[in-house]
């Protein structure tokens, strides 16, 4: 029989090309925005960049999604119908203490909400919409890799090309 002629897969070449192995788990990012186009666009950008991104369109839907697949990072708009993004972030942090949080908003009124959150002991980074995809990806990577963010607990002054809401 010609069983000796069967070649084994070359795992060294897969490692050299840095291909993900089947058993590697991608970091889960839960993206929340009440404007579906924004949530879906950001989730798509993150997915194309190697993250397991899921979109939700309000706080309740985000909580249900998080209970099914706990996120490594919550990326949420501040202004949401019903539960706002800061309340969502505080709830997610209480249920999943290791989850990283990034807030984003295109509205100046969120500064008051963020200040109230800081007074209550919650420090979240706020990104301004719109934000260029490369800057968004840099913030996501920095948070997921626990690299200190210079803008932590403050507003990042960013402009860019993602849709605003």
C-alpha positions in Angstrom: 0.0 0.0 0.0 1.1 3.5 -0.7 0.4 4.8 2.8 4.0 5.9 3.3 3.6 8.5 0.5 0.9 10.5 2.3 2.3 13.9 3.3 1.6 15.3 6.7 0.5 18.9 6.8 3.3 21.3 7.3 2.4 23.1 10.6 5.6 25.2 10.5 4.5 26.9 7.2 1.1 27.7 8.7 2.8 29.2 11.7 5.2 31.2 9.5 2.2 32.6 7.6 0.5 33.3 11.0 -2.7 31.6 9.9 -5.2 31.1 12.8 -5.5 27.6 14.0 -8.9 26.0 14.3 -8.6 25.8 18.1 -7.7 29.6 18.5 -10.6 31.7 19.8 -11.1 35.1 18.4 -11.8 38.0 20.8 -15.5 38.8 21.0 -16.6 42.4 20.5 -20.2 43.4 21.1 -21.0 46.6 19.2 -24.2 48.5 20.2 -25.8 51.4 18.4 -29.4 52.2 17.8 -28.6 53.1 14.2 -28.3 49.7 12.5 -26.0 51.0 9.7 -23.5 52.2 12.3 -23.6 49.0 14.4 -23.4 46.8 11.4 -20.6 48.8 9.7 -18.5 48.7 12.8 -19.1 45.0 13.4 -18.2 44.3 9.8 -14.9 46.3 10.1 -14.1 44.4 13.3 -15.0 41.0 11.7 -12.8 41.7 8.7 -10.0 42.6 11.1 -10.2 39.2 12.8 -12.5 39.9 15.7 -15.7 37.9 16.5 -18.0 41.0 16.3 -21.7 41.0 17.0 -24.1 44.0 16.5 -26.9 44.9 18.8 -29.3 47.8 18.5 -30.3 48.6 22.1 -29.3 47.8 25.7 -31.7 45.0 26.3 -30.6 43.2 23.1 -27.0 43.7 24.0 -27.5 42.2 27.4 -29.2 39.2 25.9 -26.4 38.8 23.4 -23.8 39.1 26.2 -25.4 36.4 28.3 -25.2 34.0 25.3 -21.6 34.9 24.3 -19.8 37.1 26.9 -17.9 39.8 25.1 -14.2 40.6 25.7 -15.0 44.2 24.7 -18.2 46.2 24.7 -18.2 49.1 22.2 -21.4 51.0 22.7 -23.0 54.3 21.7 -23.9 56.4 24.8 -27.2 57.6 23.5 -29.5 54.6 23.2 -33.3 54.3 23.6 -34.3 53.0 27.1 -31.1 52.0 28.8 -28.3 54.4 27.8 -24.8 53.1 26.9 -23.3 54.1 30.2 -25.9 52.2 32.1 -25.3 49.2 29.7 -21.5 49.5 30.3 -22.0 49.5 34.1 -24.3 46.5 33.9 -21.9 44.6 31.6 -19.0 45.4 33.9 -20.9 44.2 36.9 -21.9 40.9 35.3 -18.6 40.4 33.3 -15.9 42.2 35.3 -13.1 41.3 32.8 -15.0 42.9 29.9 -13.3 46.0 28.5 -15.5 49.0 27.7 -15.3 51.6 25.0 -18.0 54.2 24.6 -18.6 56.3 21.5 -20.9 59.2 20.7 -21.6 61.9 18.3 -23.5 64.1 20.7 -22.0 66.7 23.1 -24.7 66.0 25.6 -23.0 62.7 26.6 -20.3 64.7 28.5 -22.8 65.1 31.4 -23.6 61.4 31.4 -19.9 60.5 31.4 -19.2 63.0 34.3 -22.0 61.4 36.4 -20.5 58.0 35.6 -17.0 59.2 36.8 -18.5 60.5 40.0 -20.0 57.0 40.6 -16.6 55.5 40.2 -16.9 54.2 36.6 -14.1 55.3 34.3 -14.8 54.7 30.6 -13.0 56.0 27.5 -15.3 58.0 25.2 -14.5 58.1 21.5 -16.2 60.8 19.4 -18.1 59.8 16.2 -17.3 59.8 13.5 -14.0 57.9 13.9 -11.7 56.6 11.1 -11.7 52.8 11.0 -7.9 52.6 11.6 -8.2 54.7 14.8 -11.2 52.6 16.0 -9.2 49.4 15.4 -6.2 50.9 17.3 -8.4 51.7 20.3 -10.1 48.2 20.2 -6.7 46.5 20.0 -5.3 48.7 22.8 -8.2 47.9 25.1 -8.3 44.2 24.4 -4.5 43.9 24.9 -4.8 45.9 28.2 -2.3 48.5 26.9 -3.0 51.7 28.8 -4.9 54.2 26.6 -3.6 57.8 26.9 -7.2 58.9 26.6 -8.6 56.6 29.3 -11.4 58.1 31.3 -11.4 61.2 29.0 -12.8 62.2 25.7 -10.7 61.3 22.7 -10.9 64.1 20.1 -11.1 62.2 16.9 -12.7 62.9 13.5 -13.1 60.6 10.7 -15.1 58.6 8.2 -17.5 56.2 9.9 -21.2 57.3 9.8 -22.4 59.6 12.6 -25.6 59.0 14.6 
